[in-house]
Amino acid sequence: MSTKTKKIILQENEIPTAWYNIVADMKNKPLPMLNPATKQPLKAEDLYPLFAEELSRQEMNQTDRYIEIPEEVREKYKIYRPTPLVRAYGLEKALDTPAHIYFKDESVSPVGSHKLNSALAQAYYCKKEGVTNITTETGAGQWGTALSYAAKAFGLEAAVYMVKISYAQKPYRRSIMQAFGAQVIASPSMSTKAGRKILTEHPNYQGSLGTAISEAIELAMQTPNCKYALGSVLNQVFLHQTVIGLEAEKQMQMADEYPDIVIGCFGGGSNFAGISFPFLRHKLSGEKNTRFIAAEPSSCPKLTRGVFEYDFGDESGYTPLIPMFTLGHNFSPAHIHAGGLRYHGAGMIVSQLKKDNLIEAVDIQQLDSFKAGILFSQAEGIIPAPESCHAIAATINEALKAKEEGSKKTILFNLSGHGLLDMAAYDAYLTDSLINYELSDEVISQNTSKLEKLV
């Protein structure tokens, strides 16, 4: 292959036919989710009132290494998959590094991010079950946009609770969801018991993903023929996102390379899991010793500074208890522009992998992330989403280490989405209006000390 080749793209018929379920290969399985009332492990049928039945079974599946992608979902994937694997020659040159840098470009999806990979699957299974309405939450709007599109594609009605600060910061994402036919509500709102309680206690509260999840779950449970969908954290979401890494693995083979380091930004874990799990299976088998790095914001550092404990996935305590690295479900995140990363906990699979030292985590300051995003945009011609900037910053750090060591490492990161709807954030950075947020050990300790000790 020519060294001048910029993109390596699989043919249409090489879209994966099955998702990869990493839990089947894990020696130490994640601890079970618990019923918060009885503290007993949940069964798949316990989730049926909330999720489509097939999604509930996927959530609990610990035995099947591969789960077939329905043909209806693969047909929708063909609109934008396989996504390009790109050799970042411009970034390599800008850094003067001997490292080879590749990125999987998920920004080419119709909604501009990786989130559509799971949204299409979840909407399909809901439609197949006869569901007519679907609810969800969204932070920066990528997931809400994806589910709004997927719901319309499969003939469902969608209601999206959007974190209030993002509702104000990112009006065009809100408009896109509405253009796809979704109802978009700023969270916390007065439309649910959970929202009214929070607004009564904190009238100026600008919201969190935990709050928005509470509201979306409450609406789903009170609306006939309605199910809830989640854009990250859950095992089923990680499963659907592995289409990213499965494609990337074949594309890296076409380039005759294999990553020494795989990097993804980290909120709840969806895009990190998607790019890393297919490669991680070779580390679990002892074939490879790749490093896997989750890049999270310094203002919401659950993997780097949180505790491993059972916690709720939402602020009001509607979800099951999930074994996770967490800052506490009442954690109020700073108003950073990477809205998709403002989440208090990590998914249970990723948390177990971190606990077993199979993956690493780094925290990135907001200003450092945007500095990296600007350099990437100038070198590669793509404006990255603020979330993706964290992965780019971590990639740059590793590439500069390789330069110091004189090492020709191969680095792969996931460009989880573009930032063309986040230009207000870039404008704030370019006009020196952004700041870093410091999170004290005391605040973390106060929040996590309230958790019931069940691990």
Summary of the structure (lengths in Angstrom):
residues: 455
radius of gyration: 20.3
end to end distance: 50.8
largest distance: 62.6
contacts: 1757
relative contact order: 0.15
helix: 44%
strand: 18%
